[in-house]
Amino acid sequence: MVIDDVTGKMLRMVRNVFDKRDVAVPDSPHGRNVEGAPKMDHETQEWPIPEEFVSELDELKYHYQADPLPLYHDGHLVEPSHANEVTINGAIVEVHFGVLHWRIRDFDTFQADVDKVVILKPGYGHHTSNYKRPHDSEKLPERDTKKSRQEASSSSSEV
């Protein structure tokens, strides 16, 4: 998210990770062997994805191609397979982008086309819990350090 200095409005920058292919890659071994048939690119074929989503990727990779957002950390390109190792959550980043503008009748439309992201200061790690505070079952018993008023007055002595 970026705050526009002129209008003060918050702008959302979005970039698709997959783009529609001009020509679908054949998904059968016979179709792939046809002379001149489009081939699966290495980036899409080797796209790092959790095991639970492999079947969904297998369904769309013949029609869509991976187009990773270039992410840089310490002056080096972060490969997509290592992107989760770099702490982006809460990081301070420099975003390089271009702005597209359309005027349709009396309505202005802007679109930010993100080119790359440079991590200036890594963020914080992910929390292991979705709770803002520990859940009741996770709390440790608290020590009773407060004395009741009665205990405090009876233990004090006047001279």
N, C-alpha and C positions, 0 to 999 in steps of 0.2 A: 504494500500500500504506500502511496505517495500523497503528500498534501500539496495541492496546487497553490503556489505562492500568490497567484493573481486572484483566484476565486475563493481560496480557502477550503475548497471542497476536496474530499478524499477521492483519489483515483485508484482504481484497481487495475493492476497489470496482470494479464493472463497470457500464457503461451501454451499451445498444444504440444504434447510430447510426441504425438503421432499425427502424421499428415496422410491424407488419402493419396494412394498411388495413382499415377496416370493410367497405368496398365497393371491389372492384377497379376500376381505371380501364380502360376499354376500350383495347385495344392496336391496334385497326384504325381507319383513318380513318372508316369508316362508323359504327362504334360510338360514336366521339367526337362525331359530329354529331347523335346522338339527343338530343332535348330532355330535359333533366334528368339527362343522363349525368354521372358524376363526372369532374372535370377534373384533370389533372396539376398539382400545386402547383409553384411556381417553384423552391423550395428543392431538391426532388428532381430536377426537370428540369435544373437548372443545377449539380448536385452536381459539385465538382471531383474528377476521378479520372484516374489515368494511362491513357494510350491503350490499353494492353494489357488493361485491365479493363472497357472500355466495353461490350463485348458482354454481360458478366455483369450489369452494372448495367441494361442494356436489358431483360434477362430478368426482373429482379425489381422494377423500379420501378413496374410496374403493380399489384403486390400489396403492396408495402412503400413507406413514406413516410419520407423523410429527417427525422431529428430530431436536429440537431446539438447537441452539448454547448456551452452558452455558455462561451466562453473570453475572459477579460478580461486585457488587458495595458496598463499605464499608464493605467488608468481607462477604456479604450475596449474595446468589443466587437470581437473578432477574427473577421472573416468566415471561413467554412469555406475559401474559396479562398486565404486568407492564413495559415491555421493552420500550415502547414509552414514558413513564414518565421519564425515565433516559435519560439525555441529552448526547447522543453519538456524535452528530454532532460537530466536532472540538475538541473532547476530547483527552486526552493523555491516551493511553491504553497499557496494557501489553498483548501480544498475545502468548499463549502457542500453539505450533504446532510441527508437525513432518514433515520431508521432505522425499518424495519418489523420487527416481532417476531411470531413465531408459536410457540406451544407445542403440540407434537404429542406426546401422551403425556408421557413424561419427557424429551423432547428439545427444546431451545430452538433456533430458527432465526432468524437475523437477516439482513436484506438492507438494504444502503445504497443509497438512491436519490439519485444525485448531481444537484444542481441547477445548479451552475456551478463553474468553476475560475478563480481569480484568480492570475496569475503575480506573485509578490512579488520574486523575483530570477531572471532568466533563467539557464538552464543553459549548458552548454558545447556547442560545435558537434559535428556528427557527424564521426567519423573516416572517412577515405577507405578504410581497410583493415579487414578483419575480424580481422587478426592483432593480438595484444597487443604484439608487437615486430615490427620490419620483417622481412619474409621474407628468407631468405638471398640471394635474387636481387636484393633491393632494398637490401642493405647496401652502404655505401661501404667501400672498403678502409681498414683502420685503419692509422694511422701507428705504426710501431714505436718507442715512446718508452721502453720498458723495456730496460735493458741486462742482459745475462746477468751472473751472478755473476763469471764469469771475466773479462769485459770490465771490470767495475767494479773488481775487485781489481788488474788490471794497469794501469789508468789512474790509480789513486791512488798517490801517492808519499808516502813518509815522510821527514821531515827529521830 
